[in-house]
Amino acid sequence: MIATLVIGLREGLEATLIVGIIAAFLKRNRIPMWPMWLGVGTAVALSIAVGVVLDLVEQALPQAQQEGMEAIIGSVAVVFVTTMIVWMRKHAKNMRAELEAEATAAASRGTAWALAGMAFLAVLKEGFETSVFLLATFQASSNTGLAALGALIGVLGAVVIGFLLYTGGVRLNLAKFFTGTGVFLVFVAAGLVMTALRTAHEAGWILIGQQRTVDLSWLAPNGSVRGALITGILGIQPDPRVVEVLGWFCYLVPVLALALWPRAWRPSPTALPRVRAGLAAGFAVAAIVLALAVHAPDGAAPQTVSLGTGSGSGTATVSTAGTGATVRTTGSGASTVAFGSSARRTATHDGVSADRWRTTSKVSTASRPATVTVDQLVTLFGRIPVGISPDNQPGPYTANWSAERTTTLWTVGSGILDAKQEQTTVVTLSGGGLGTSRTYTLDETRWSVPSRTAQATAAAVQSHATSVSELRLWNTWLPIALAIAALWQVFAILRSRRQAAAAAGASTADAVPADAPADSDAPQTPSPTTAADDASSSQSNPPRSSPYVVR
């Protein structure tokens, strides 16, 4: 409620000040006011319509799109409040003079409708800003009803203060008012930055920087007054994430400095380019240091792993070259298996996206016996095969053998995630009392990476991928933001130089008119008539005091 009250009061007072200055100008020059009021009413209606339409559109969207729209509205609100603070910081002191100059120019172009258009655009700008800012604050608030009540009270208070300023019933130090409310709104906008970053994550747009930083549940418990003040007004969540804290500081520090920096400490026009150049250099150096110094750790999948099961222990070592891969094993199951590019597929293994390599080859069975007994079959299969009765089919049996090996390798980058080699042996038995031939299949694992080793590697790979993703915030996105800030400072330097050159050219042209005589070095003495006219004018038109004073 407090945040929306201050927003309504400040934005409303800006609009009422502009309307009041225009109304005073119209009254002083005896120009009808009703076109101005028509423009003000139309602008207010359009502003309210914008807020209602945005809210209705958001409510009609699915959940993920709602979160995305909230992030967009929050970002736009932050831009609006920042430009508002900067504009008031720059123009508050001379706002009345500037508006009256614009009003005079508008009046010279036509009737009261020109001033009505001026009032319409001014109020429409403030109304749009207020609608978007309030809507973003409503979305971040835990109690929408109280937030709306605060906004209404703020706007009504602004109207009352503006009327009293117009009638001269009250005098207000607008500089201090706008500075104080501006500081408060900087903190509110910084909270909106955090809220926008969180809703963007919930919309699936921002996936980096989601590590938790500190636990603030003790400071802002849910349902408490402190929680309503800290979370509802300042937007600080009980569990801020890394990207949210970074966004909060990156917005709060420069904008707060801009709002509070004393005018006496501002650099002179001649020193400002040097200050901007220093800032640009600092931003550029910081971007380069972050990009080079912050790097992801080495890949988590090892190139050599220990083997188990099957024919005994050993090691497996993988090497990749071009589009192929090779795995070499040691121990009793020593072998070298090469994989071509056609053997490669992308698959998920143990929850990790990996390259799966698979190849199958025939195996010589020359060492297998041509005949086997029942005892040999029990040794081979661990039991008497189904369909053979030692009493009725005592053997020995004629054996026809065939075998093939399938080697499967899962790699992540250039390391081994998992690997195994399986052999399938097929034997066809005949004779020995069998009426018909019988075919049996024997599957065995010659070697494999233990499952616990593969699972540990998968966990390490997932952790590594998370680290790489999180570090991208520091070695990619933050350097990009710093580089943009540096380029902006360079652009500001070039723009100020162009403006200075243009002003110098205009000053030279004014100082030496093209039709001035060459010997016009003698000082000019004003004519008595002109001096008298100036004195008379100054006496007959003394400066008017105005309630719209910025000190």
C-alpha positions in Angstrom: 0.0 0.0 0.0 2.8 2.4 0.9 4.6 1.8 -2.5 1.4 2.4 -4.6 0.5 5.5 -2.4 3.9 7.1 -3.1 3.7 6.1 -6.8 0.2 7.6 -7.2 1.2 10.7 -5.2 4.4 11.4 -7.1 3.1 10.6 -10.6 -0.2 12.4 -9.9 1.6 15.5 -8.6 3.7 15.6 -11.7 0.6 15.5 -13.9 -1.3 18.1 -11.8 1.7 20.4 -11.8 1.9 20.3 -15.6 -1.9 20.9 -15.8 -1.8 23.7 -13.2 1.0 25.5 -15.1 -0.9 25.2 -18.4 -4.1 26.3 -16.7 -2.4 29.3 -15.1 -1.0 30.3 -18.5 -4.5 30.0 -20.1 -6.1 32.0 -17.4 -3.5 34.7 -17.6 -3.9 35.0 -21.4 -7.7 34.7 -21.3 -7.8 31.5 -23.4 -10.7 29.1 -22.8 -9.8 26.1 -20.6 -12.4 23.6 -21.5 -10.4 22.1 -24.4 -7.5 21.5 -22.0 -9.9 19.7 -19.5 -11.2 17.6 -22.4 -7.6 16.6 -23.3 -6.9 15.8 -19.6 -10.0 13.7 -19.2 -9.3 11.8 -22.4 -5.7 11.1 -21.3 -6.9 9.8 -17.9 -9.5 7.5 -19.5 -6.9 6.1 -22.0 -4.4 5.5 -19.1 -7.0 3.6 -17.1 -8.0 1.6 -20.2 -4.3 0.7 -20.8 -4.0 -0.7 -17.3 -7.3 -2.6 -17.5 -6.5 -4.1 -21.0 -3.0 -5.2 -19.8 -4.5 -6.9 -16.8 -7.3 -8.6 -18.8 -4.8 -9.9 -21.4 -2.5 -11.2 -18.7 -5.4 -13.1 -17.0 -6.4 -14.7 -20.3 -2.9 -16.2 -20.9 -1.7 -19.6 -19.6 0.5 -19.7 -16.5 3.9 -19.6 -18.2 2.8 -16.7 -20.5 1.4 -14.8 -17.5 4.8 -15.0 -15.8 6.4 -13.8 -19.0 4.0 -10.9 -19.4 4.6 -9.9 -15.7 8.3 -9.9 -16.4 7.8 -7.6 -19.4 5.5 -5.3 -17.5 7.9 -5.1 -14.6 10.8 -4.3 -17.0 8.8 -1.5 -18.7 7.9 -0.1 -15.3 11.5 0.0 -14.3 12.4 1.8 -17.5 9.5 4.3 -16.9 10.5 5.1 -13.3 14.1 5.5 -14.2 13.4 7.9 -17.0 11.0 9.8 -14.8 13.7 10.2 -12.1 16.3 11.3 -14.6 13.8 13.7 -16.3 12.7 15.3 -13.0 16.4 15.5 -11.9 17.2 17.4 -15.0 14.1 19.6 -15.6 12.4 20.1 -12.2 14.2 23.4 -11.5 13.1 25.0 -14.8 9.9 23.0 -15.4 7.6 26.0 -15.2 9.7 28.1 -17.5 10.0 25.3 -20.1 6.3 24.5 -20.0 5.3 28.1 -20.4 7.7 28.5 -23.3 6.1 25.4 -24.9 2.6 26.8 -24.1 3.5 30.1 -25.7 4.7 28.3 -28.8 1.6 26.2 -28.9 -0.7 29.2 -28.5 1.1 31.0 -31.3 0.3 28.1 -33.6 -3.4 28.2 -33.2 -6.2 28.2 -30.6 -6.7 26.6 -27.3 -6.8 23.2 -29.0 -3.0 23.3 -29.4 -2.6 23.7 -25.6 -5.3 21.0 -25.1 -3.1 18.7 -27.2 -0.1 19.6 -25.1 -2.0 18.9 -21.8 -3.3 15.6 -23.3 0.2 14.4 -24.3 1.7 15.4 -20.9 -1.0 13.7 -18.9 -1.1 10.7 -21.2 2.6 10.2 -20.7 2.3 10.4 -16.9 -0.8 8.2 -17.0 0.8 5.5 -19.1 3.8 5.4 -16.7 1.5 5.3 -13.7 -0.6 2.5 -15.2 2.3 0.3 -16.0 4.2 1.0 -12.8 1.1 0.4 -10.6 0.2 -2.8 -12.5 3.7 -4.1 -11.9 3.5 -3.2 -8.2 0.1 -4.8 -7.9 1.5 -8.0 -9.4 4.3 -8.0 -6.8 2.0 -7.1 -3.9 0.6 -9.7 -1.6 -2.7 -7.7 -1.1 -4.0 -6.2 -4.3 -6.9 -4.4 -2.5 -4.7 -2.5 -0.2 -2.3 -1.7 -3.1 -5.2 -0.2 -5.1 -6.4 1.8 -2.1 -2.9 3.2 -1.6 -2.8 4.2 -5.3 -6.2 5.9 -5.1 -5.2 7.8 -1.9 -2.0 8.9 -3.6 -3.7 10.2 -6.7 -6.4 12.1 -4.7 -3.7 13.6 -2.5 -1.8 14.7 -5.6 -4.9 16.4 -7.0 -5.5 18.2 -3.7 -1.9 19.4 -3.5 -1.9 20.4 -7.1 -5.1 22.5 -6.6 -3.6 24.2 -3.5 -0.4 25.0 -5.4 -2.5 26.4 -8.3 -4.6 28.6 -6.0 -1.6 29.6 -3.9 -2.9 28.0 -0.8 0.3 26.1 -0.1 3.9 26.4 -1.1 5.9 23.2 -1.6 9.6 22.7 -2.0 9.3 20.5 -5.1 13.0 19.8 -5.3 13.1 18.1 -1.9 9.7 16.4 -2.6 10.8 14.9 -5.8 14.2 13.9 -4.4 12.7 12.2 -1.4 10.1 10.3 -3.4 12.6 9.6 -6.1 14.9 7.8 -3.6 12.0 5.7 -2.3 10.9 4.8 -5.9 14.5 3.8 -6.7 14.2 1.1 -4.0 10.8 0.1 -5.3 12.1 -0.1 -8.9 15.1 -2.2 -7.7 12.6 -4.6 -6.1 10.7 -4.7 -9.4 14.0 -5.7 -11.1 14.2 -8.7 -8.7 10.6 -9.6 -9.3 10.9 -9.3 -13.1 14.0 -11.6 -13.0 12.1 -14.1 -10.9 9.0 -14.1 -13.1 11.3 -14.4 -16.2 12.8 -17.5 -14.7 9.4 -18.9 -13.9 8.4 -18.3 -17.6 11.5 -20.3 -18.6 13.4 -17.3 -20.1 16.2 -17.0 -17.6 17.8 -20.2 -16.4 21.2 -18.9 -15.2 22.1 -17.5 -11.8 19.5 -19.4 -9.9 21.7 -20.4 -7.0 20.4 -19.2 -3.6 22.4 -16.6 -1.9 21.1 -15.9 1.7 18.1 -17.0 3.7 16.0 -13.9 4.5 13.0 -15.8 5.9 13.9 -14.5 9.4 13.8 -11.0 8.1 10.7 -11.2 5.9 8.5 -14.1 7.3 5.4 -14.9 5.3 2.2 -13.2 6.7 4.1 -10.8 8.9 4.2 -7.0 8.8 7.9 -7.1 8.1 7.3 -9.5 5.3 4.7 -7.2 3.8 7.0 -4.2 4.0 10.2 -5.9 2.7 8.6 -8.2 0.1 5.5 -6.3 -0.8 7.1 -2.8 -1.0 10.7 -3.3 -1.7 10.3 -6.6 -3.7 13.1 -8.4 -1.8 12.3 -12.2 -1.7 13.0 -14.4 1.3 15.3 -16.5 -0.9 17.0 -14.2 -3.4 18.9 -15.8 -6.2 22.3 -14.8 -7.6 20.9 -13.1 -10.7 18.3 -11.3 -8.7 20.9 -9.9 -6.2 23.2 -8.9 -9.1 20.3 -7.2 -10.9 19.3 -5.4 -7.7 22.8 -4.0 -7.1 23.4 -3.1 -10.7 20.2 -1.1 -10.8 20.2 0.4 -7.3 23.7 1.7 -7.0 24.0 3.9 -10.2 20.3 5.1 -10.2 20.5 6.0 -6.5 23.8 7.8 -7.1 22.1 9.7 -9.9 19.2 10.7 -7.7 21.3 11.8 -4.8 24.5 13.1 -6.4 24.8 16.8 -5.3 24.8 19.3 -8.1 28.0 20.9 -6.6 29.9 17.7 -7.2 28.9 17.3 -10.8 31.9 17.6 -13.2 32.2 20.7 -15.3 31.3 20.4 -19.0 35.0 20.4 -19.8 35.8 17.6 -17.3 32.7 15.5 -18.1 34.2 13.8 -21.2 37.2 12.8 -19.1 34.9 11.3 -16.5 33.0 9.4 -19.1 36.2 8.2 -20.7 37.3 6.9 -17.3 34.0 5.1 -16.8 34.2 3.6 -20.3 37.7 2.3 -19.7 36.7 0.9 -16.3 33.7 -0.9 -17.8 35.8 -2.3 -20.6 38.6 -3.5 -18.4 36.0 -5.2 -16.0 34.4 -6.9 -19.0 37.7 -8.2 -20.3 38.8 -9.4 -16.9 35.6 -11.2 -16.2 35.5 -12.8 -19.7 39.1 -14.1 -19.3 39.4 -14.9 -15.6 36.1 -16.6 -15.0 36.1 -19.9 -16.9 34.4 -23.2 -16.4 36.3 -26.1 -14.8 37.6 -29.0 -16.9 35.2 -31.6 -18.1 34.0 -34.0 -15.4 34.0 -37.3 -17.5 37.4 -39.0 -17.2 39.2 -40.5 -20.2 40.2 -43.7 -18.3 38.1 -45.7 -15.9 38.4 -48.9 -14.0 36.5 -52.0 -15.2 34.8 -54.7 -13.2 32.8 -58.0 -13.7 33.2 -60.4 -16.5 36.7 -61.5 -17.2 38.3 -59.6 -14.4 39.5 -56.1 -13.6 41.3 -53.7 -15.9 40.9 -50.2 -17.4 39.1 -48.7 -20.3 40.6 -45.7 -22.1 38.7 -43.7 -24.7 40.1 -41.5 -27.5 38.1 -39.5 -30.0 39.4 -38.3 -33.3 37.3 -36.5 -35.9 33.9 -38.2 -36.1 35.1 -41.6 -34.6 36.1 -43.0 -31.3 38.3 -45.8 -30.0 38.1 -47.6 -26.6 41.1 -49.7 -25.4 40.8 -52.1 -22.5 43.4 -53.8 -20.4 43.3 -56.8 -18.2 42.2 -60.3 -19.1 39.5 -58.9 -21.5 42.0 -56.6 -23.3 40.8 -55.4 -26.7 40.7 -52.4 -28.9 37.4 -51.4 -30.5 37.0 -48.6 -33.1 33.7 -46.9 -33.8 32.9 -45.1 -37.0 30.7 -42.1 -37.4 27.7 -44.3 -38.3 27.9 -45.9 -34.9 27.2 -42.6 -33.1 23.8 -41.7 -31.7 22.7 -39.1 -29.1 21.0 -40.7 -26.1 20.2 -40.0 -22.5 22.1 -42.3 -20.1 21.9 -42.1 -16.3 20.0 -38.8 -16.8 22.8 -37.3 -18.9 22.8 -36.4 -22.6 25.6 -38.4 -24.1 27.0 -39.8 -27.4 26.3 -43.5 -27.6 28.6 -45.6 -29.7 27.7 -49.2 -30.6 29.3 -51.7 -32.9 28.8 -55.5 -33.3 31.4 -58.0 -34.7 31.6 -61.7 -35.3 33.7 -63.8 -33.0 35.6 -67.0 -34.0 34.3 -70.2 -32.4 37.2 -72.4 -33.6 38.2 -73.1 -30.0 34.7 -74.4 -29.1 34.3 -78.2 -28.8 32.5 -80.0 -31.6 30.7 -82.2 -29.1 29.6 -81.5 -25.6 28.4 -83.5 -22.7 25.6 -82.8 -20.2 28.2 -81.8 -17.6 29.8 -79.4 -20.1 26.3 -77.9 -20.7 25.8 -77.4 -17.0 29.2 -75.7 -16.7 28.4 -73.5 -19.6 24.8 -72.5 -18.7 24.9 -73.1 -15.0 22.1 -75.7 -15.3 20.7 -78.3 -17.6 19.2 -76.5 -20.6 15.5 -76.7 -20.9 14.3 -79.5 -23.2 17.2 -81.9 -22.4 16.6 -84.9 -20.2 19.9 -86.7 -19.2 17.9 -90.0 -18.8 16.4 -90.0 -22.2 19.0 -87.9 -24.1 22.3 -88.7 -22.3 24.6 -87.2 -25.0 27.2 -86.5 -26.0 25.7 -83.9 -28.5 27.0 -82.4 -31.6 27.5 -78.7 -31.2 27.4 -76.0 -33.9 28.6 -72.7 -32.6 28.3 -69.0 -33.6 29.1 -65.9 -31.6 29.2 -62.1 -31.8 30.3 -59.3 -29.6 28.6 -55.9 -29.1 30.6 -53.1 -27.6 28.7 -50.0 -26.3 30.3 -46.8 -25.3 28.8 -43.6 -23.8 30.9 -40.5 -24.0 30.5 -36.9 -22.8 32.9 -34.6 -24.5 36.1 -36.6 -24.7 35.5 -38.7 -21.6 33.9 -42.0 -20.7 30.5 -41.9 -19.0 29.9 -45.7 -19.3 31.0 -48.7 -21.4 30.5 -52.4 -21.7 31.2 -55.3 -24.0 28.7 -58.2 -24.2 29.0 -61.4 -26.1 26.1 -63.5 -27.4 26.9 -67.2 -28.1 24.5 -69.4 -30.0 24.9 -73.2 -29.9 22.8 -75.7 -31.8 22.7 -79.2 -30.4 21.9 -82.4 -32.2 22.3 -86.1 -31.8 22.9 -87.7 -28.3 19.3 -88.9 -28.2 17.7 -85.6 -29.3 14.9 -86.2 -31.8 15.3 -82.7 -33.2 18.0 -80.1 -32.9 17.9 -77.6 -30.1 19.2 -74.0 -30.2 20.4 -72.2 -27.1 21.7 -68.7 -26.5 24.2 -67.6 -23.9 24.6 -63.9 -23.0 27.6 -62.8 -21.0 29.3 -59.5 -20.2 33.0 -59.6 -21.0 33.7 -56.3 -19.3 31.9 -53.2 -18.1 32.2 -50.0 -16.1 30.7 -50.6 -12.6 27.3 -49.1 -12.3 28.4 -47.0 -9.2 31.3 -45.5 -11.2 29.0 -44.6 -14.1 26.4 -43.1 -11.7 29.1 -41.0 -10.0 30.4 -39.8 -13.3 26.9 -38.9 -14.4 26.4 -36.9 -11.2 29.8 -35.1 -11.8 28.8 -34.3 -15.4 25.5 -32.9 -14.3 27.2 -30.7 -11.6 29.7 -29.6 -14.2 27.0 -28.6 -16.6 25.3 -26.6 -13.9 28.5 -24.9 -13.1 29.1 -24.0 -16.7 25.6 -22.6 -17.0 25.9 -20.6 -13.8 29.3 -19.2 -14.8 27.9 -18.0 -18.1 26.3 -15.2 -16.1 29.8 -14.0 -15.1 31.9 -14.7 -18.1 29.4 -14.0 -20.8 26.3 -11.9 -19.9 27.9 -9.6 -17.3 30.8 -8.8 -19.6 28.3 -8.1 -22.4 26.4 -5.7 -20.1 29.6 -4.0 -19.1 30.7 -3.7 -22.7 27.4 -2.1 -23.6 27.8 0.4 -20.7 31.3 1.3 -22.0 30.0 1.8 -25.5 27.2 4.0 -24.2 29.8 6.2 -22.4 31.8 6.5 -25.7 28.6 7.4 -27.5 27.8 10.0 -24.9 31.3 11.5 -25.3 30.9 11.7 -29.1 27.4 13.2 -28.8 28.6 15.9 -26.3 31.5 16.8 -28.7 29.1 17.2 -31.6 26.8 19.3 -29.5 29.7 21.5 -28.3 31.0 21.9 -31.9 27.5 22.9 -33.1 27.1 25.4 -30.2 30.6 26.9 -30.9 29.7 27.3 -34.6 26.4 29.0 -33.7 28.1 31.3 -31.2 30.7 32.3 -33.8 28.0 33.0 -36.3 26.1 35.2 -33.8 29.2 37.1 -32.7 30.3 38.0 -36.2 27.3 38.8 -38.5 27.9 38.3 -42.2 26.9 42.0 -43.0 28.9 43.6 -40.2 31.5 46.3 -41.3 35.1 45.4 -41.0 35.9 48.3 -38.6 33.2 47.6 -36.1 35.6 47.2 -33.1 34.4 50.4 -31.4 32.1 49.8 -28.4 28.5 50.4 -29.0 26.5 52.8 -26.8 22.8 52.0 -26.4 20.5 54.8 -27.5 18.7 56.8 -24.8 15.4 55.8 -26.3 16.2 52.1 -26.0 17.5 52.4 -22.4 14.4 54.3 -21.4 12.2 51.7 -23.0 14.0 48.9 -21.2 13.7 50.6 -17.9 10.0 51.3 -18.5 9.4 47.7 -19.5 11.1 46.4 -16.4 9.0 48.7 -14.1 5.7 48.0 -15.8 6.2 44.2 -15.9 7.7 43.2 -12.6 8.5 39.4 -12.2 5.6 37.4 -10.9 5.9 35.0 -8.0 4.7 31.5 -8.7 3.6 28.7 -6.4 5.5 26.3 -8.6 8.9 27.0 -7.0 11.7 24.5 -7.1 14.4 25.3 -4.7 
